[in-house]
Amino acid sequence: MSHAFGLQGLEAYLTDERIAFLFDGTNFGDDGKTCQRRKQIMAECILKLTAGYADGHTIKSICACAALLTVNGNPTKAAKQWAVRYVLKMIASADIDRLLEIALDGCSAELQDAKLAAGKPPVLPRHRDLIDRLEQDLAFVHAFREKWT
Protein backbone atom coordinates (compact mmCIF):
# COMPACT_ATOMS: atom_id res chain seq x y z
CA MET A 1 0.00 0.00 0.00
CA SER A 2 1.57 3.28 -1.05
CA HIS A 3 0.14 6.67 -0.15
CA ALA A 4 1.76 10.08 -0.37
CA PHE A 5 0.28 12.36 2.26
CA GLY A 6 1.07 15.77 3.57
CA LEU A 7 0.55 16.40 7.27
CA GLN A 8 -3.14 17.34 6.95
CA GLY A 9 -3.87 14.39 4.70
CA LEU A 10 -2.11 12.04 7.07
CA GLU A 11 -4.07 13.33 10.07
CA ALA A 12 -7.31 12.86 8.14
CA TYR A 13 -6.21 9.35 7.07
CA LEU A 14 -5.41 8.20 10.62
CA THR A 15 -8.99 7.95 11.86
CA ASP A 16 -9.91 6.01 14.99
CA GLU A 17 -11.42 3.31 12.79
CA ARG A 18 -8.27 2.97 10.70
CA ILE A 19 -6.11 2.81 13.84
CA ALA A 20 -8.36 0.08 15.25
CA PHE A 21 -8.07 -1.83 11.95
CA LEU A 22 -4.27 -1.51 11.88
CA PHE A 23 -3.92 -2.78 15.45
CA ASP A 24 -6.45 -5.61 15.03
CA GLY A 25 -4.94 -8.88 16.21
CA THR A 26 -1.98 -7.26 17.98
CA ASN A 27 -1.21 -7.25 21.67
CA PHE A 28 0.47 -4.18 23.12
CA GLY A 29 -0.82 -4.91 26.60
CA ASP A 30 -3.77 -3.43 28.44
CA ASP A 31 -2.73 0.17 27.86
CA GLY A 32 -2.38 -0.46 24.11
CA LYS A 33 -6.11 -0.84 23.63
CA THR A 34 -7.19 2.79 23.38
CA CYS A 35 -6.90 4.78 20.17
CA GLN A 36 -4.98 7.53 21.96
CA ARG A 37 -2.42 5.07 23.30
CA ARG A 38 -2.11 3.36 19.93
CA LYS A 39 -1.36 6.69 18.23
CA GLN A 40 1.18 7.35 20.96
CA ILE A 41 2.87 4.01 20.26
CA MET A 42 3.01 4.90 16.57
CA ALA A 43 4.44 8.36 17.28
CA GLU A 44 7.07 6.80 19.58
CA CYS A 45 8.06 4.41 16.79
CA ILE A 46 8.45 7.23 14.27
CA LEU A 47 10.57 9.28 16.66
CA LYS A 48 12.75 6.30 17.57
CA LEU A 49 13.35 5.48 13.91
CA THR A 50 14.06 9.14 13.13
CA ALA A 51 16.64 9.23 15.93
CA GLY A 52 18.33 6.08 14.61
CA TYR A 53 17.03 3.64 17.22
CA ALA A 54 15.40 0.32 16.40
CA ASP A 55 11.80 -0.62 17.17
CA GLY A 56 9.74 -3.78 16.99
CA HIS A 57 8.65 -5.52 13.82
CA THR A 58 4.93 -5.33 14.59
CA ILE A 59 4.80 -1.58 15.22
CA LYS A 60 7.01 -0.90 12.20
CA SER A 61 4.63 -2.98 10.08
CA ILE A 62 1.67 -1.02 11.44
CA CYS A 63 3.43 2.27 10.68
CA ALA A 64 4.26 1.08 7.16
CA CYS A 65 0.61 0.14 6.53
CA ALA A 66 -0.41 3.55 7.88
CA ALA A 67 1.78 5.25 5.25
CA LEU A 68 4.17 6.57 7.90
CA LEU A 69 7.24 4.84 6.47
CA THR A 70 8.88 4.91 3.06
CA VAL A 71 9.58 1.75 1.07
CA ASN A 72 13.03 1.68 2.73
CA GLY A 73 11.45 1.75 6.21
CA ASN A 74 12.32 5.36 6.99
CA PRO A 75 9.74 7.77 8.41
CA THR A 76 8.20 10.10 5.84
CA LYS A 77 8.40 13.86 6.30
CA ALA A 78 4.68 14.00 7.09
CA ALA A 79 5.09 11.13 9.61
CA LYS A 80 7.87 13.01 11.42
CA GLN A 81 5.73 16.15 11.54
CA TRP A 82 2.74 14.17 12.78
CA ALA A 83 4.79 12.41 15.49
CA VAL A 84 6.35 15.65 16.75
CA ARG A 85 2.94 17.34 16.79
CA TYR A 86 1.48 14.39 18.69
CA VAL A 87 4.28 14.47 21.29
CA LEU A 88 3.97 18.24 21.69
CA LYS A 89 0.24 17.79 22.30
CA MET A 90 1.17 15.27 25.01
CA ILE A 91 3.52 17.83 26.54
CA ALA A 92 0.86 20.51 26.36
CA SER A 93 -1.55 18.18 28.15
CA ALA A 94 1.08 17.77 30.90
CA ASP A 95 1.67 14.07 30.36
CA ILE A 96 5.31 14.51 31.38
CA ASP A 97 5.44 11.31 33.43
CA ARG A 98 4.58 9.28 30.33
CA LEU A 99 7.18 11.14 28.25
CA LEU A 100 9.86 10.37 30.84
CA GLU A 101 8.74 6.75 30.82
CA ILE A 102 9.22 6.74 27.03
CA ALA A 103 12.66 8.27 27.42
CA LEU A 104 13.67 5.69 30.00
CA ASP A 105 12.24 2.70 28.15
CA GLY A 106 14.65 -0.20 28.36
CA CYS A 107 16.31 0.73 31.65
CA SER A 108 17.69 -2.17 33.64
CA ALA A 109 16.00 -3.30 36.84
CA GLU A 110 18.84 -1.73 38.85
CA LEU A 111 18.24 1.64 37.26
CA GLN A 112 14.51 1.36 37.83
CA ASP A 113 15.24 0.59 41.50
CA ALA A 114 17.55 3.61 41.65
CA LYS A 115 14.75 5.69 40.18
CA LEU A 116 12.38 4.61 42.93
CA ALA A 117 14.97 5.08 45.69
CA ALA A 118 15.96 8.55 44.51
CA GLY A 119 12.41 9.65 43.85
CA LYS A 120 13.34 10.75 40.35
CA PRO A 121 14.18 9.07 37.07
CA PRO A 122 17.77 8.05 36.42
CA VAL A 123 19.22 9.60 33.30
CA LEU A 124 21.10 7.36 30.94
CA PRO A 125 23.68 9.07 28.73
CA ARG A 126 21.75 8.16 25.58
CA HIS A 127 18.63 9.78 27.02
CA ARG A 128 20.25 13.02 28.28
CA ASP A 129 19.63 14.86 24.98
CA LEU A 130 16.00 13.73 24.88
CA ILE A 131 15.43 14.76 28.51
CA ASP A 132 17.05 18.16 27.85
CA ARG A 133 14.85 18.71 24.79
CA LEU A 134 11.72 17.67 26.68
CA GLU A 135 12.58 20.09 29.48
CA GLN A 136 13.09 22.89 26.94
CA ASP A 137 9.79 22.03 25.24
CA LEU A 138 8.02 22.00 28.60
CA ALA A 139 9.46 25.42 29.47
CA PHE A 140 8.26 26.70 26.09
CA VAL A 141 4.77 25.27 26.63
CA HIS A 142 4.51 26.84 30.10
CA ALA A 143 5.69 30.21 28.76
CA PHE A 144 3.20 29.94 25.90
CA ARG A 145 0.36 29.11 28.28
CA GLU A 146 1.20 32.03 30.58
CA LYS A 147 1.32 34.49 27.71
CA TRP A 148 -1.65 33.33 25.66
CA THR A 149 -4.10 31.75 28.08
Buried (B, 14 or more C-beta within 10 A) or exposed (E): EEEEBEBEEBBEBBEEEEBEEBBEEEEBEEEBEEBEBBBBBBBBBBBBBBEEEEBEEBBBEBBBBBBBBEEEEEBBEBBBBBBBEBBEEBBBEEBBEBBBEBBBEEBEEEBEEBBEEEEEBBBBEEBEEBBEEBEEBBEEBEEEEEEEE
